[in-house]
Amino acid sequence: MQIAVTGSIATDHLMQFPGRFTDSLVDGKMETVSLSFLADQLDIHRGGVAANISFTLGCLGMSPILAGAVGADFDIDYRPWLEEHGVDTKSVYVSSTHHTARFVCTTDRAQNQIATFYAGAMQESGKIELKPIEDRLGQLDLVVIAASDPDAMITYTAECVRNGYPFAADVSQQLAIMDGDGIRKLVSGAKYLFTNQYESELLMQKTGWSKNEVLGEVGLWIITQGAQGVSIESTDGSALTVGSVPVDQVVDPTGGGDAFRAGFLWGLDQQFPLERAAQVGCATAALALQTVGPQDFTLDRHAFVTRIGEVYGEQAALDVRRCLLTD
């Protein structure tokens, strides 16, 4: 399966606050919040949802096509890193005026997060077209439309519909700033819709759609639910729930959802049934959750297969081993 992944490419500045944000909130004074938290740890990592998804797909042996906008700084060490991990970066647009996007996030000890995203070169994502990617590499089997410049996301969706490219809608962080009409344009016709539990409620609130109406617009709705795993529903009424892969400690939640998406899509590429594909997604998510930085985990294929067997059973391990371990 040839997958093009559109969306943000960014550098993550991740900080850890040893207390709880909520301890500093004053009832009745939320309209005048002015807070400063003293972080005791700073890590700078490669990130951005499209790059994160592409990185994990590459670790699993695929060759995803990354399509996003960056600054000239991307060429210093980010592009070589992704290419080393199997990602095709030839469709990345390099801005002459903006820096690569920055994600600045502070996480407290209860895993609550306060984040700011500087769009930078991502504002020029609309200059990327999908047809030249198809002209260069052949048929696109799936286009992932992940969080990016909202207008660019809508443009990608329209191009997918116009050219008949199957697409996955992954609005995620942009739900907060988009209106209902824009969200409806992004979701309608998607083969897959990815949200987490909170985003699913926000999507329905902003679009005015009921759950059944959302399902009437998409092929499958995949809702990640943190430690509770993932649910998958379709318009025909079928539903599936898959439990998560337990982790001893969530070191950093950033990138867990991106890793799930990559694992799930890899599973579909291997023609696994939905349950098995979701199990792989949960396993890749666990790798990201146990590491600070969404592209800083190591995917040891033998250990990965073993962990899947421990959680989901021997047959699951055999299925994944057959596709992931070819030696």
C-alpha positions as CSV (number, residue, x, y, z in Angstrom):
1,M,0.0,0.0,0.0
2,Q,1.4,3.4,-1.1
3,I,0.6,5.9,1.6
4,A,1.1,9.7,1.4
5,V,1.1,11.4,4.8
6,T,0.2,15.1,4.9
7,G,0.4,17.2,8.0
8,S,2.7,19.0,10.3
9,I,6.5,18.6,10.5
10,A,7.8,20.2,13.7
11,T,10.4,20.3,16.4
12,D,9.0,19.4,19.8
13,H,10.3,21.2,22.9
14,L,8.9,19.0,25.7
15,M,9.1,20.1,29.4
16,Q,8.2,18.3,32.6
17,F,6.5,20.1,35.5
18,P,6.9,18.1,38.8
19,G,3.6,19.4,40.3
20,R,0.0,19.6,39.1
21,F,-1.4,22.5,37.0
22,T,-4.7,22.3,38.7
23,D,-3.2,23.2,42.1
24,S,-2.5,26.7,40.7
25,L,-6.0,27.3,39.3
26,V,-8.3,29.6,41.4
27,D,-12.0,29.0,41.3
28,G,-13.8,32.1,39.9
29,K,-10.7,33.6,38.5
30,M,-10.2,31.6,35.3
31,E,-10.9,34.6,33.1
32,T,-7.6,36.3,34.3
33,V,-5.2,33.4,34.3
34,S,-1.6,34.4,34.4
35,L,0.6,31.4,35.4
36,S,4.2,30.4,35.2
37,F,5.4,26.8,35.9
38,L,9.0,26.0,36.7
39,A,9.9,23.0,34.6
40,D,12.7,20.7,35.8
41,Q,13.3,19.0,32.5
42,L,13.6,20.0,28.9
43,D,13.9,17.7,25.9
44,I,14.1,18.8,22.3
45,H,12.8,16.2,19.8
46,R,11.8,15.8,16.2
47,G,8.0,15.8,15.9
48,G,4.9,16.9,13.9
49,V,2.0,14.5,13.4
50,A,2.8,13.7,9.7
51,A,6.5,13.1,10.5
52,N,5.7,11.0,13.5
53,I,3.3,8.8,11.6
54,S,5.8,8.5,8.7
55,F,8.7,7.6,11.0
56,T,6.8,4.8,12.7
57,L,5.6,3.4,9.3
58,G,9.2,3.5,8.2
59,C,10.3,1.6,11.3
60,L,7.8,-1.1,10.4
61,G,9.3,-1.5,7.0
62,M,7.1,0.7,4.8
63,S,8.2,3.6,2.6
64,P,5.7,6.4,3.4
65,I,5.7,9.6,1.4
66,L,5.8,12.6,3.7
67,A,4.1,15.8,2.4
68,G,4.5,18.8,4.6
69,A,6.1,22.3,4.6
70,V,9.3,23.0,6.5
71,G,12.0,25.7,6.8
72,A,15.6,25.4,5.5
73,D,16.6,24.1,8.9
74,F,14.9,20.8,8.1
75,D,17.8,19.8,5.8
76,I,20.4,20.0,8.6
77,D,19.5,16.8,10.4
78,Y,15.7,16.2,10.2
79,R,15.5,15.1,6.6
80,P,18.5,12.7,6.9
81,W,17.0,11.2,10.0
82,L,13.7,10.5,8.3
83,E,15.3,9.1,5.1
84,E,17.5,6.9,7.3
85,H,14.2,5.4,8.7
86,G,12.7,4.7,5.2
87,V,10.6,7.9,4.7
88,D,10.4,9.4,1.3
89,T,10.9,13.2,1.8
90,K,11.0,14.3,-1.8
91,S,7.5,15.8,-1.6
92,V,8.4,18.0,1.4
93,Y,8.1,21.7,0.5
94,V,10.9,24.0,1.8
95,S,9.9,27.6,2.7
96,S,12.3,30.4,1.9
97,T,10.9,32.6,4.6
98,H,9.7,30.5,7.6
99,H,11.3,28.2,10.1
100,T,10.0,24.7,10.6
101,A,7.1,24.6,13.0
102,R,7.7,24.4,16.8
103,F,5.6,22.5,19.3
104,V,6.2,23.7,22.9
105,C,4.5,21.5,25.5
106,T,4.7,21.2,29.3
107,T,3.4,18.0,31.0
108,D,2.6,17.8,34.7
109,R,2.9,14.7,36.9
110,A,-0.8,13.9,36.3
111,Q,0.0,13.8,32.5
112,N,-2.0,17.0,31.9
113,Q,-0.5,19.1,29.2
114,I,-0.3,22.8,28.3
115,A,1.0,23.3,24.8
116,T,1.6,26.0,22.2
117,F,2.1,25.4,18.5
118,Y,4.0,27.8,16.2
119,A,2.9,27.1,12.7
120,G,5.9,28.6,10.9
121,A,6.4,27.0,7.5
122,M,3.3,24.9,8.0
123,Q,1.4,28.0,6.9
124,E,2.6,27.3,3.4
125,S,1.3,23.7,3.3
126,G,-1.3,24.7,0.7
127,K,1.5,25.0,-1.9
128,I,1.7,21.2,-1.9
129,E,-0.3,19.2,-4.4
130,L,-1.0,15.5,-4.3
131,K,-1.1,14.9,-8.1
132,P,2.6,15.4,-8.6
133,I,3.2,12.7,-6.0
134,E,1.1,10.3,-8.0
135,D,2.9,11.4,-11.2
136,R,6.2,10.6,-9.5
137,L,5.4,7.4,-7.8
138,G,2.2,6.0,-9.2
139,Q,-1.2,5.3,-7.7
140,L,-1.8,6.6,-4.1
141,D,-3.6,3.9,-2.2
142,L,-4.2,6.1,0.8
143,V,-3.7,9.8,1.7
144,V,-3.5,10.5,5.5
145,I,-4.8,14.1,6.0
146,A,-3.4,14.9,9.5
147,A,-3.3,18.2,11.3
148,S,-1.8,21.0,9.3
149,D,-2.9,24.4,8.0
150,P,-6.7,24.1,8.0
151,D,-7.1,25.5,4.5
152,A,-4.5,23.1,3.2
153,M,-6.3,20.2,4.9
154,I,-9.5,21.1,3.1
155,T,-7.7,21.5,-0.2
156,Y,-6.1,18.0,0.2
157,T,-9.5,16.5,1.0
158,A,-11.0,18.1,-2.1
159,E,-8.1,16.9,-4.2
160,C,-8.6,13.3,-2.9
161,V,-12.3,13.4,-3.7
162,R,-11.6,14.9,-7.2
163,N,-8.9,12.4,-8.1
164,G,-10.4,9.3,-6.3
165,Y,-7.7,8.9,-3.7
166,P,-8.9,7.1,-0.6
167,F,-8.1,9.2,2.4
168,A,-8.0,9.1,6.2
169,A,-9.2,12.2,8.1
170,D,-7.2,13.0,11.2
171,V,-8.2,16.5,12.3
172,S,-6.9,16.1,15.9
173,Q,-5.5,19.4,17.2
174,Q,-7.1,21.5,14.5
175,L,-10.6,20.7,15.8
176,A,-10.2,23.4,18.4
177,I,-9.8,26.2,15.8
178,M,-12.0,25.0,12.9
179,D,-15.6,25.7,12.5
180,G,-18.3,23.1,11.9
181,D,-18.4,23.6,8.1
182,G,-14.7,23.1,7.7
183,I,-14.7,20.0,9.8
184,R,-17.6,18.6,7.8
185,K,-15.6,19.1,4.6
186,L,-12.6,17.3,6.1
187,V,-14.6,14.3,7.3
188,S,-17.1,13.7,4.5
189,G,-16.1,10.8,2.3
190,A,-13.1,9.6,4.5
191,K,-12.3,5.9,4.3
192,Y,-11.0,6.2,7.9
193,L,-11.7,8.9,10.6
194,F,-9.3,9.0,13.5
195,T,-10.1,10.8,16.8
196,N,-9.5,10.3,20.4
197,Q,-12.4,10.2,22.9
198,Y,-12.4,13.9,23.6
199,E,-12.0,14.8,19.9
200,S,-15.0,12.6,19.0
201,E,-17.2,14.6,21.3
202,L,-15.8,17.9,20.1
203,L,-16.3,16.9,16.5
204,M,-20.0,16.1,17.1
205,Q,-20.5,19.3,19.0
206,K,-19.0,21.5,16.3
207,T,-20.5,19.7,13.3
208,G,-23.9,19.3,14.8
209,W,-23.8,15.7,13.7
210,S,-25.0,12.8,15.8
211,K,-22.8,9.7,16.1
212,N,-24.8,7.9,13.5
213,E,-24.6,10.9,11.1
214,V,-20.8,10.9,11.5
215,L,-20.7,7.2,10.7
216,G,-22.8,7.8,7.7
217,E,-20.1,10.1,6.3
218,V,-17.1,7.7,6.7
219,G,-16.1,4.2,6.2
220,L,-14.7,3.5,9.7
221,W,-14.4,5.6,12.8
222,I,-11.4,4.7,14.9
223,I,-11.5,6.3,18.4
224,T,-8.4,5.9,20.6
225,Q,-9.2,5.8,24.3
226,G,-5.9,5.9,26.1
227,A,-5.4,3.1,28.6
228,Q,-8.8,1.7,27.6
229,G,-7.6,0.9,24.1
230,V,-9.4,1.7,20.9
231,S,-12.9,1.3,19.5
232,I,-13.7,0.9,15.8
233,E,-17.2,1.5,14.4
234,S,-18.8,1.6,11.0
235,T,-22.1,2.7,9.5
236,D,-23.4,-0.8,9.3
237,G,-23.6,-1.0,13.0
238,S,-20.6,-3.2,13.6
239,A,-18.3,-2.3,16.5
240,L,-15.0,-3.6,17.8
241,T,-13.1,-2.8,21.0
242,V,-9.4,-3.7,21.4
243,G,-7.6,-3.3,24.8
244,S,-4.4,-1.4,25.1
245,V,-0.9,-2.7,25.6
246,P,-0.1,-2.0,29.3
247,V,2.9,0.1,30.1
248,D,4.7,0.3,33.4
249,Q,4.9,4.1,33.2
250,V,3.7,6.6,30.7
251,V,6.8,8.7,30.3
252,D,5.4,11.1,27.8
253,P,2.0,10.9,26.0
254,T,3.2,13.0,23.1
255,G,3.0,11.0,19.8
256,G,1.2,8.0,21.2
257,G,-1.8,8.6,18.9
258,D,0.5,9.1,15.9
259,A,2.3,5.8,16.6
260,F,-1.1,4.0,16.9
261,R,-2.2,5.3,13.5
262,A,1.0,4.1,11.9
263,G,0.8,0.6,13.5
264,F,-2.9,0.3,12.5
265,L,-2.2,1.3,8.9
266,W,0.7,-1.1,8.7
267,G,-1.6,-3.8,9.9
268,L,-4.1,-3.0,7.1
269,D,-1.2,-3.0,4.6
270,Q,-0.5,-6.6,5.7
271,Q,-4.2,-7.4,5.1
272,F,-4.8,-8.1,8.8
273,P,-8.4,-8.0,10.0
274,L,-9.3,-4.8,11.9
275,E,-8.8,-6.4,15.3
276,R,-5.2,-7.5,14.5
277,A,-4.4,-4.1,12.9
278,A,-5.7,-2.3,16.0
279,Q,-3.6,-4.6,18.2
280,V,-0.5,-3.6,16.3
281,G,-1.5,0.0,16.6
282,C,-1.8,-0.3,20.4
283,A,1.6,-2.0,20.6
284,T,3.3,0.8,18.6
285,A,1.5,3.4,20.7
286,A,2.9,1.7,23.9
287,L,6.5,2.2,22.5
288,A,5.9,5.9,22.1
289,L,4.3,6.3,25.5
290,Q,7.4,4.8,27.2
291,T,9.8,7.2,25.6
292,V,10.2,11.0,25.8
293,G,9.9,12.2,22.2
294,P,7.6,10.8,19.5
295,Q,10.5,9.6,17.3
296,D,12.9,8.5,20.0
297,F,11.8,4.9,20.6
298,T,13.5,1.9,19.1
299,L,11.4,-0.7,17.4
300,D,13.1,-4.0,18.2
301,R,11.1,-6.3,16.0
302,H,11.7,-9.5,18.0
303,A,10.8,-7.8,21.3
304,F,7.8,-6.2,19.6
305,V,6.4,-9.5,18.4
306,T,7.0,-11.0,21.9
307,R,5.1,-8.2,23.6
308,I,2.1,-8.6,21.2
309,G,2.0,-12.3,22.0
310,E,2.1,-11.6,25.8
311,V,-0.9,-9.2,25.5
312,Y,-3.0,-10.6,22.6
313,G,-2.0,-14.3,22.4
314,E,0.1,-16.6,20.4
315,Q,-1.8,-16.3,17.2
316,A,-1.4,-12.6,17.2
317,A,2.3,-13.0,17.6
318,L,2.5,-15.5,14.8
319,D,0.6,-13.2,12.4
320,V,2.8,-10.2,13.1
321,R,6.0,-12.3,13.1
322,R,5.2,-13.7,9.6
323,C,5.0,-10.1,8.2
324,L,7.6,-8.3,10.4
325,L,10.3,-10.9,10.7
326,T,11.5,-12.2,7.4
327,D,14.9,-13.5,8.4
